[in-house]
Amino acid sequence: RDNQADALIALAEQEVASGQFDAAAVLARRALAANPFDGRGYRVLADVAAADGDRAAQARLIDLAVRHAPRDIPARTWAAQIALQRGDAAAALHHYDRLLRVAPSTQPTVIPAIVQLASMPGAREAVVAELSGQPYWRPEFLRQFARLAPSSDDLAPIFGALEQGGGLNEEEMALYLGRLVRDRRWDDAFLAWVGTLAPEELARLATPYDGGFENRSRSGSPFDWSIRPPEGIEVAVRPSPEGRGHALWLEFLGRRAAFRDVRQLLRLQPGQSYVLQWRSRLEELQAARGLQWTVTCADGRGEPLLATAPQAGSSGWRVQQVRFAVPDDCGAEWLTLELEARIPAESQAFGSAWFDDVRVV
């Protein structure tokens, strides 16, 4: 059948792949004569025009291709590239969006291209406008953008505009804050986080945040408790066994696992002395050494500023406090609850523990 459009297009694409552009053009025209509404034929002719160096004809033909074959991946890819060459970021993003919707498998190549656009001052408004429509690929883009952007300076125009326009969810805000923390921009991260708090939360702001564990939901912010225990250790916020509010509960099931997975980033004034206070209760906690609080500089330099005496065994609720100092060159600090273990064999533990009313004063 010399007028079978699908077969003619397949042959034309083979000719393009082998560099036989004249033969490809003949086959594409025969396919379009059989079916003028098959956009793939226009895309093949656009490839021929590109080989001849006729960029204007290529652009016209690609426009026809995406109009009549909106799901054609090569046509959409060409359309996005042509829009970028013209400096039309909005049009390029429109094509990228359609490409990602039609072919989610293109994310590994398309998302990094949008990340590059988001880092360009002239294209940021278009990126924000596209993201404001809540496309399905927004979460993956923001994850990659927070990780791959050349500088954390590039994040503020995008995340800030999204926050003002429709708001960021907790996961998205955590991505932004996490990159600022990674770049050691402690003040910027803290101010951005404080700006998301409700008036009643601001009124309860203390160091550490939610030291009484009364906020049942975790925001994902580094300035809130991060609770991500390894397998074999259960950690949760539960009603206090003394019947007053909630407390942090930990249970160790005998599996050997390094535990330093309850922590929060603090912003303490350097050059000052502080006291860490807390209440704890132990229930047959068996460990080579025990649980302890540590305070370390967030930049990872030097020895811990504080390592409390490890706790194990059984005890009722008791209040404890330890003094420590923050040196002048320590801009932020990690407060961490961990199981002290110098060697892997000491990371095995059994039993449970409760912690509450953690304060740094």
N, C-alpha and C positions, 0 to 999 in steps of 0.2 A: 504494500500500500504506500504509494509514493506521496500521499498526503496525510500520513499518520503523524500528528503534531508531536506527540511524546517521543516517538522514535527519532524524528528529525532533530528535536532539541538535544536528545542524548548524543546523537552523532555530531552535532554542532559543538557541544561541550567537549567532546573528544578531540575535535580539530583545534579548538582553542588551547587545550592542554598541550597539544603537540606543536603549537605555534603556526598552524596552517589557518591563518585568519581569513584569507579570501574564501577558502572552502567553507569555513564556519559561517561566513556572512551569507553565502548562497543557501546553505541549509536552514539558517535562521529565518531568512525571508520566505522560504517555502513553508516553514512551520507557521509563520505569521499569516501567510496567505490562507492556510488551512484553518487557523484559529487566531484571529487578530487580538483576542482578549487574553492570550497566554503571555503574561509579562516576561516569562523566561526568554522568549525570543528577543525582546528589546534589550534584555540584559546581555545576551550574547553579542548583539550588535554594538552595545556599549563597550564590551571588551575589545571588539574590533576597532572601534573609534579610538579607544585608549592606546591601542598598539600603533595606530596611525598618528598619534599625537594630537588628535582633535578633541581637546578637553570640553569644548562647548557642546559638541555633539554627544560626547559621553554623558554629560550632565543631563541633557534633554532626554536621552534614551533611558538612563537610570530612573529618571522621574516617571517615565511611562512604565518602567518595569515594576517599581514598587506600587504604582497605582493599580496595575492589573494583576500583580502577583505579590500581595502584601506579606505573604508567609515565606517568600523566597529568601533564604539566608544570604547568599552572595550579593543579591541586589540590595538588601538592607545594609550590608556591610559597606558596599560601595557608596550608598547614599549618605551614610554617616561620615565617611572619609571626605566626600566631596563637600558636605556641609562644613566640616572642619577647615578645609582648604579655603572656603569662602569666609571663614571667621564667624559662622552662624552656629553658635554653641547650642541655642535652643533647638534648632532643627536637628543637629547631631544627636542631642539627647532624646529627642522624639524617636529617632530611628533606633538608638540603642535600647530604648524602652521596649519598642515593638520586637526587636531582636531577642531580648531577654525573655519576653513573654512567649514568643513562638518557640524559642530554642533555649531553655534554661541551661543546657550543657555548655553554652557559650560564656557562662559567667567567668571562668578563669581568664579569658581574654578581654571581655567587655568591661567588667568591673574595674580592673586596673586602668583602662582608658578613661573611665568616668572619674576615677581618683585623680588622674592627671588634670582633667578639666577643673575639678573642684579646687585644685591648687593654683589655678590661673585667675588673677583678679577679674579679668574681663568675662569670665564664664561662670563665676560663682552664683550670680543671681539666677541664671538659667538652671543650674544644678539645684538650688534651693526650691525653685518653682516646681521642678519635676519631682523632687522628694516630698514636697508638701502634699502631693496627690496620693501619698502612701502607696507607692508601687510595691509589689511583693518582694522586690529585690532590695528595698531600702535597708533592712537589718544587715544583710551581708555587705552592702556597700559601706555602711557606717563602720562596721567592724574592720573592713580592710582600710578604709580611709584613716581611721584612728591609728592604725598600725603602720601604714605605708606613706602617709603624708610626709613630705620632706622635712617639715618643721611643725611643731605644735602651734606656731603662729597661724598656720593655714587652717587649723581646726575652728578657731573662734568665729570667723565669718559664717561658716556653714552651721555649726552647732548653735551658735548664738541666734542666727536668723530663724532656724527651725524652732528654737525655744520660744522666741517672740511670736512667731507666726501661728503655731498650733501646739507647741509644747513637745518636750522630749519625754519618752517613758524612762523608767528607772534604769533599764539596761542601756539605753542610748546615752543617758547622762553618765553612767558608770564608765562607758567607753571613753568619753571625753575627759573625765577626771583621771582615768587611768593613764591616758597619754600624757597629761600635764604632770602627773606624779612621776611617770617614767623619765620625763625630761627635767625633773627636779624643780618644777615651777610650783612650789608648795603654796605660795600666797595666792596665785591665780586659781589653783585648784580649790583651795579653801573658800575663797570668795564666790566662785561659781557654785559650789555646793550650798553655801549658806543662802545664796539667792533663791534656791529651790525650796527652802523650808517655809512652812506655814507659820503665821504669827505665834500660835501656841507652841510650836516646836522650837522657835527661837527663844521663847521665854524659858524653856527647859534646857537650853544649850549649856552644856557643862563638859568637863574633860575627865574621862572620855565621854563621848556622846552615848546616851542611853546606858549609863553605868549600872542602872538598876534592872536592865533587861525587861522593861515594861512595853517597849515597842515590839509587837509580835512580828511585824514584817521588816525584812532587811532591804535597804535601798540599793545595795550593790556599790555604794560609795566607799572609797577607802577611809572616809571619816566616820563611817558607821562600822559596826561589828561585821567582820568577814568570818563566817562559820562554814568551813568546808572540810569536814573530817575525812580521813582516808577510810577505806573499807576495813571493817573490824572494830571501829570506834563510833559510838553513837553520841551525837551532841545535839541538844535542842534547848529551846526556852520553854520551861514548864512552870505550872503553879508551884510556888515554893512549898516544901513539905511542912514548913511552920505555919502555913495558911495565910501568909502576908505577901500579896503580889506575886511576881514571877521571879525566877532565878535561872541561871545557866546550869544545865544538867549534863554530865558526861558519864558515859559508861564504857569501860574497856572490857573487851570480850576475849582477851587472851591472845589476840593475833599480834604478831610482831609487826609494828608499823610506826614509823617516825611521826610524831604528833607535834605540830606547831601551827595549828590551823584555826585558832581563834585569835584574831588580832584586829587592831585598829590603828590608823595613822593619827598621830597627835601633832599639834602645833604649839609647842611650849617655847616660851621666851628663852633664848640662849643666855648663858651666863647666870642662871638662877638655880636655886636649890628647890627641890620638890619632895613631897611625901606621897607615896602610893599607898592607898588604903583599900581594904576589901574585907568581905566576910566569906568564910568557906566552911563547908561541912563535908567530911569524908566518910564513906561507908565501905569498909573492908577493901580499901584501895591497896592492892599488892603490886609493887613495882620495885625494880632494882634501886631506883633513886626516888622519883616522885614528880609531882606536878610543880611548876614554878612559873612566876611571871618574869618576863625580861623586857627591858627597854633598850632599844638599839637605835643608833642614828640611821635615818632612812637612806642615806647615801651609801650605806654598807661599809663605811670605814671604821676601823678601830674595834676595840672590845666592847661588850655590852655596857651601857651606862648603869644598868641594874640587872641583877639575877638573884631573885629571892631564894631563900632556903627551900629545897624540894620538900614537898609534903606527901606523906603516904600513911597508910594505916586507917584508923577510925577515930573520929572526933565529932563532937557536936558543933553547932555554929560558934564561930569565934572570930573576933575582929582582929585584923593584923595591919601593920603599917611598916613601911621601910622608906628611909630617906635616900635620895639620889640627887645628882646635879647634872645639868645640861651644859656642855662646853659652848664656847662662843661660836664655834664653827659648825654647829649642828642645827640645821634649819628645820628639820622635822624628825619625828621619832616614831618607831613602831612599838606599840605595846602588844605583847604576845603572851598567850597562855600556852605552855608547852610541857611535854613530858621530857625531863632531862635524860639524855642517853648519850653517853660518850662513845659507845660501840653498839652495833645492831642488836646484840643480845640483850641490852638493857632497854630496848624499846618495846618489850612485851609487858603487858600489864593486865590486871583483873580488878574488878570492883568499880565503884562509882564515886562521883564527887559533885558538889554543888558550889557555885560561886554567885555572889550578889554584891550590890552596893560598892562597885569599883569606882574609886575617885582618885584624881591626881590634884593635889592642892599645894 
